[in-house]
Amino acid sequence: MNNVGKMSQQNQNRKLMKSTILVAVPTFLSRILGYLRDMLQAKYMGTTGAMDAFGVAYAIPNLLRRLTGEGAMTAAFIPVFTQLKKEKSKDELWRFANCFFYDLTVIMVVLTILGVVTAPLLVKFIASLFETSVKVNLTIVLTWIMFPYMFLISLSALAMAILNSFRKFFIPAFTPVLFNMSIITAAVLFANRAKEPAYVFAVGVVIGGVFQLAIQLPPLWKKGMHFRFGLSFAHPAVKKIAKLMVPGIFGVGIAQINFTLSRILAWSLETGSVSSLYYSTRVQELTLGVFSIAFSIALLPTFSEQAAQKDLFSMKKTLEFSMKLISFITFPAMIGLMILSRPIIQVLFERGLFNIESTTMTSSCLFFFAMGLPFISYVKILAPAFYSLKDTRTPVIVAFFVMVGYISLSFLLMRTMRVSGIALALSVSSVLNFLLLFLLLEKKIGSIEIKGILFSMLKSALSAVLMGGAIFIFLNKVSFDDLAPLSKLGTLGAAILAGIAAYALSSLIFNRRDLNNVMNLFSKKKILKE
């Protein structure tokens, strides 16, 4: 690549990072508020049967909205909408956007009504598969309450997709902040006085969905979408999106499908298993969401523009840059979560009904969930590359094998490892998902610089292991379980800071190129030559 090409790619990388930061800042705030929400749930419901019921009830509409709305729809919509921006006039573009908005509204109303009507049958069917202590009737009522959230968040996801297509990232990324604030407010005001706190949290979910949609309507109006009613299921672009969505519903949602299956499988285990999976996943998502999810959101419009221009060379360079950056961020996060799994759960949740047994079960799940963190992040990079090329079929094929492998491994591991086995199976399935997607993407777009990516992974992993050793030595000098709550918080914070310092030092010694390249993204210096 000549100097002009290098500078052009460097500018694209910086532009991508700017978009990522616009998503990451509100996402970080959302994750902090999400922790406060989870802390309140742990306080009022712990790992009781009520929390298990809430977890399953929330998982059902949440899975459907991720599959039909936020997941497959977004992945199919952004590439098509990006192409239309280049080919059609503004009037035609917004005419299509309005039609699609109301088409989606009709579909989601129908699905929501069907969900409410069939919820008792669905919950009872799932419960009949296992001998479970979960409160079935409570689960049904909570599902009724929360199903409208699927409708609200699907329209919110469409608004997000349109704004992201115009590289407007901040407000869509801010919507989860309002979601968490709604639940927190409801819990603070009413949970302590409610006979069953689960109802309070369920109502908070729906109110949060209203705010997530409402905040995005003004910027959409400002961009040119005036919400003039009209249906057009026959519009060529609508048909194209629908064609991409059908396989995408399964391909995009494999992680959500697997996680929902994990909750169902956990029903067959002791009380608190579903809750433990929920809390440990929330901690993992706190780490994953701050950067990896933000990065993947910013990547899809970038990949879509490169695909629309048929610039596969730039797409491959962006992919290589992204995987190296993700390796540098997620390997230390993985090692840190594994070593600090119990202290983290103790500090975050151990209060009220969340007792020592709850901590033991949840921290064990977090330990095994953490193993899959880099590979989940890689998948979030690879998947947008397929969708930008309007290929949603390949992820479906991969998803099928991944799901079969996950279910088989879960049944095998949960016999001896109980709920921890389910968490480990999810991490292993993430590795398989990554490997298959990477190999198939390379076959589709041509040779990718595997050697450079692998070398970057190994250097990041080595630095992370050395960091882990430093944290382990630090923790061995204190008796964490015997400390007072504030002392635990201070010790955990000190351990994290020590880990960051150790990772920076080891990266300076063993992985200076990636460290400098990350730092140079925020300056005007040239990225080091490979």
N, C-alpha and C positions, 0 to 999 in steps of 0.2 A: 504494500500500500504506500502510495507517495505521501509527501507531507501534507498536501491539500486534503487528501482522503483521510489521513489521520486526524487532522484538525476538525474535519467535518464530523467524523465519528465521535471525537471527543466532545464536540458541541452537542451532538445528539445524546450522548451519555449524560452531560450536565443538564440538558433539558429534561431528560427522563428523571434524573435525581431531583430536580426542582419540583416536578409533578409529584414524585414520591413523597417529598417533604410536605407538600400541601395536603396530601392524604394522611401522612404519618402523624402530624401534629394533632389534628382532631381525633385521630384513631387512638393515639396514646391517651388523650384525655378521656375518651370513651372507655378504654380499658381500665383506667383508674376508677372511673365511676362504675364500671362493670364489676370491679372487685368489691366496691362498697355495696352494690346490689347483692352480690353473692354472699358477702359477710352478713347482711341482713337475713338472707335466706337461711344461711347456716345457723344464725342465732335463733330464728323463729321456727325452723323446720329441721335443722340438723341433718342426720341421715336416717330419718324416720320413714315410716310408710307413706306419710303425707308428702314428703319431699320426693320419694320415689314416684308417687302418683303424678305430682307436678312435672317431674322430669319427663315421664312418658307422654303425658298429655301435651306438653309443649313440643315434644319431639315430632309428633304426628303432623300438625299444621306447619311446623318449621321445616320439616323435610319436604313437604309438598310445595311450599313457597320457594324453597331453594331450587327444586327441580323444575317447576313450571314457570317461576318468575325470575327471582334474583340470579339463578345460576344459568340455566339453559337459554332463557330469553336474552339476558345480557350478552352472553357469548355469541349468540346468533345475530342480535340486533346491531351491535356496534360496527362489525365489519361491513354489513349491508348499508347501514346509515352513512358510514364514512365514504363508501363508494358513491352513494347517491349525492353527497355533498359536492363531489367532483363533477358529476354528470348532469344534475338537474338544477333548475332555477330554485330560488328561495321559496317561491310560492308553492311549487310542486313538492319541495322537501317538507315544508310544514304541513301541507295538505296530507301527505303520507303519514307524518308523525301524529297528527290529530286522529286520523282514521285508526292507526295502530293503537293509540291510547284507548279509544272506545271499544275496539275489537277485544283488547286485553281485558277491559272492564267487564264486558259481557261474559267472557270466558271465566274470569275469576269469580264473578257473582254466582255463576252456575256451579263451579267447583266448591265454593264456600257453602252453598246450600246443600249440595250433595254430602259434603263433609259433616255438616251438622246433623243431617238426617241419618247418616250411616255410622256416626261415631259410636253409638252403643254396640252395634254389631262388630265393628272393627276392634274395639277395646276388649270386648268379651271373647272374640276369636283369639286374639293374641294371648289373653289371660288363660284361655282353655288349653293352650299348648304347653303350659307349665303349671306346676303346683306352686302357687305364689301367694305371698302374704300381702301383696300390693292391694290397696283399697280400690277395687274395680269401679264401684259407683262414684267415688270421688274423682277418679280418673276421667270418667265419662263426662261429669259436670264440668270439670276443668277444660276438657277438650271442647265442649260446647262454647264455653266462654271465650277461649283463645282462637277458635277457628277463623273469626273475622280478621285476625291479624294477618292471615295469609293473603287476603284480598288487598289490604292496605299496603303491605310491604312489597307486594308484586308491582303495584302501580308506582310505589316509591322507587323500586329498582329500575323501572322504565325511565322515570325522570332522571335518575342517576346516570343511566346509560346515555341518554341524550346530552346531558350536561358534560359528561366525560368525553363524549365525541368532540365537543368544542373545547376540550382541555380545561374545563371548569371542574376542579376537583374538591375544593375546600368545603363548600356547602353540602354536597352529597356525602362527603366523609364526616361531616359534623352531625348528620342525622342520628347516628347511634348514641350520641351524647344526649339528645333529647329523649331517646328511648329509655336509656338508663335513668335519667333524671325523673322520668314519669314513674317508673317502678319504685325508685328510692323514695320519692315524695309520698306515694301511696302507702308504702311500708311504714315510713316514719309516722304518718298521721293515723293509720288505721290498724296495722298488723298487731299491735300490742293489745288492742281492744277486741279483735275479731276472734270468734270461737274457732274458726279454721283459717289461719293466716294464708293458706294456699290460695283462697279465693281473692284475697287482696292483691297478691302478686299477679294472678291471672288477669284481673281487671287492669292493673298497671301495664301489662304487656299490650293490651288493646289500645289504651290511651297513648302509649308510646308510639304505636303504629300510625295513629292519626297525626301526631306531630311530625313523624318522619316524612310523611307525604306532604303535609301542609307547608313546611319550610322550603320545599323545592319548587312550589308552584310559582311564586313571584319571579325567581330568576329564569324559569322556563318562559314565562310570559314576556319578560324583557328580551329574551333571545328571539322571540317571534312566534311562539306556540300559544295561540289564543283559545284553544280548547273548543273550537266550533264542532258541534256534534255531527257525527257522520260515521257510518260503518262501511267497511270495504274489505271483506274477506277475500275478494277476488283480485285485489291489487297485486300486481306482479311481485313487488317487494315484500308484501305481507306473505305471499305464498312461499317466497324464497326463505324468509325467516322461519316460517312454519316447517318447511322442509329440513332446515338446519336444526330446528329445535327438537324434532322427534327423536333422532338418535342422541342429541345433546342432552336430553332429559336424563338419560342413563349415564352418558359419558361424563358430563360435568358433575353430576351428583354422586359419583361413586364414594367419595369421602363421607358425604352426608348419609348415603344409604348404609354404608358400613357402620357409621357411628350409631344410626338408629337401630340397626340390627344388634349392635353391641348392647344397647339398653334392653332390647327384647330378650337377648340371651341372658343378661344379668338378672332378669326376673326369676330365673330358675335357681338363683343362688340366694344366699342369706340376705335378710333385710339390710338395706344400706348400700348394696352393691351398685344399684342404678345411680344413687346419689354420689357415690365415690367416683364413678366414671364422670359424672357431670362436673363435680368440683375440680377434679384433676384436669379435665379438658379445658375448663375455664382458665386455669393457670397457664396451660400450654398455649391457649389462644392469646393470652395477654402478651406472651413472648412473640408468638407468631404474627399477631395482628399489627404490632407496632411498626414492623418493617416489611415482612414478607408479603402480607396481604396488601399493604399499601403499594408495594412495588408491583404486584401483579395487576392491580387496578390501573396503575399508570402505564403498564406495558401493553395492554390490549389495544388502546388507540394508537400507540406507537407502531406496534406490529401491523395493525390494520392499514395505516398509511403506507408503510413499506411494502405491504402485500399489494395494495391498490396500485402502487408505482412499479410493481414487479421487481423490486429491489431486494432480491434474496441475499445478495452479498451483505448489505447493511443489516438485514434481519439476522444473519448468522453472527455478525460481529456484535450486535446488540445482545443476542442470546449468550454468546461467550462471556461478554462483560457481565451480564446479569448473573450467570451461574458462579463466576468467580467472586462477585460481590456477596451473593447469598451465602457461599461457603464461608467467607470471612466473618459474616455476622452470625450464622446459625450454629456452627460447630461449637463455639464457646458457650452459646445459649444452651445447647444440648448437654454438654458436660456439666455446666453450672446447675441446671435443673436436676440432673441425676444425683449429683453430690449433695445438693441442698434441698432435695425433695421434702424430707421430713421437717427441717426447720422452716421452710417456706409455708408448708401447710399449717404448722403450729402457729406461726405468727399471723397468717392471714385469717384462719378460720376457727381455731380452737377456743371456743367460748360458747356459753349457752348450751344448747342441745348437742353441739358438735364437740364430742368428748375425745379421750385418748384413743379409744377404739376406732372412732371415725378418722382420726389423724393417721393411724397405722394403715388402714385400708386405702385411704385416699392417697397418701404419699407413695404407697407401693404402686398404685396405678400411674401416678405422675412419673415415677422413675422409668417405667416401661414406655409410657407415652413419649417421653423426652427423646428416646432413641430414634424415633421417626421424624423428629423435627426438621433436620436438613432436607430430608427426602420429600416431605410434604411441601416444603418451600420450593424445591426444584420442580415439582409437579405444577405448582402455581405459576411457574415461569413457562414450562413447556406447553401447558394446556392453551394459553392464549395464542401461542404460535400456530397451533392447529386451527383454532377458531378464526384467526385472522386470514387464514388461507381458505376459509369456508369449508373446512374438513371437520365435521363432527362425528363422522363414522369411525375413524381410527380410534379415538378415545373410547368408543363404545366397545370395540373388540377388546381393547386392553382392559376396560372396566369389567367385562364379563369374567376374564381369567383372574383378575385381582379379587373379585367378589367371591368366586368359587374357592380360591386359595385362602381367603380370609375366613370364610365360614368353616372350612375344613380344619384350619389351624386353631380356630377358636374352640371348637368342640374338643379338639385334642388337648389343648393347653388348660382349659378351664377345669378339667377333671382333677388336676393336681395343683394348679396355681390359682384356682378360683377366679375372682374378678381380675386379678393381675394378668392372668393368661389372656383374657380378652384384650387388655391394653397392649400386651406384647404382640398379639396377632395383628392388631391395627398398625403397629409400627412396621412389622415385617411386610404387610401388604403395601405400605407406602413405598418401601424399597423396591418391591416388584413393580409397582405402578410406574415409578421413576425410570427404571431400567428399560421397560418395554416402550414407554413413550419416547425416551431419548433415542433408542435404536431406530424406531419407526420414523421419527422426525428427521433423523439424519438421512434415512433412505429417501425421504420425500424432498428435502431441500438441498441435498448434497453434503459433502464432507464437512464436518464440524471439527474444530481444533480440540479433539479429545485429549491429546497429550497435555496441552497447556491447562485445560480445565481440571484434569485429574491431578496434575502436579500442584495446582492451586488448592485443591481439596486436601491433599496430603499435608501440605504445609500448614493450612488452617487447622487441620485435625491435630497435628503435632503440637502447635502452639496452644491449642485448647486443652490437650492432655497435660501439658506442663502447667497451665493455669489451674486445672483440676487438682493437680498435686499440691499446689500452693494453698488452695482452699481447704483441702483435706488436712494438711498440716496445721493450718490455722484453727480448724474446728476441733482437732485433737487436743488443743491446749485449753479448751473450755468444756465444761459439762453443761451442754446446751439445755437438756431437759430440766435441769434443776434451777435454771435462771428464772427471775421474775419476768412478767410480760414485757415491760419496757426494756429490760436488759436483753431479752431475746431479740427484740426489734433492733436494738443498737448493735448487737453481735452479728445478726444477719446482714445488716447494712455494711458493717465493717468487712465481713467475709466477701460480700459482693464487690466492694471497692478494692479489696486485696486481689480478687480474681481479675478485675478489669486491669489493674496495674500489672499483674503478672502476665496477662495476655498481651498487653501492649509491649511489654519488655521482650517476651518470647517472639512476638511478631517482628519486632525491630531486629532481632537476631536471625530468625529463620525465615521470615516471610515479609521482608522489608518492601518488596515491590508492590504487593497487594495493599499493604498498609499505606504506602505513599500514594498509590493510585486512588485509594478511598479518600485520603486527606486532600489530594489535588482536585477532586471533584468540586470542592468548595473554594478553590482558588483559581488563578489564571495560569498556573504552571502547566507545563505539558505532562501528559501521562507518560510514565516510563516506558521505554521501548521493550517489547517482548524479546 
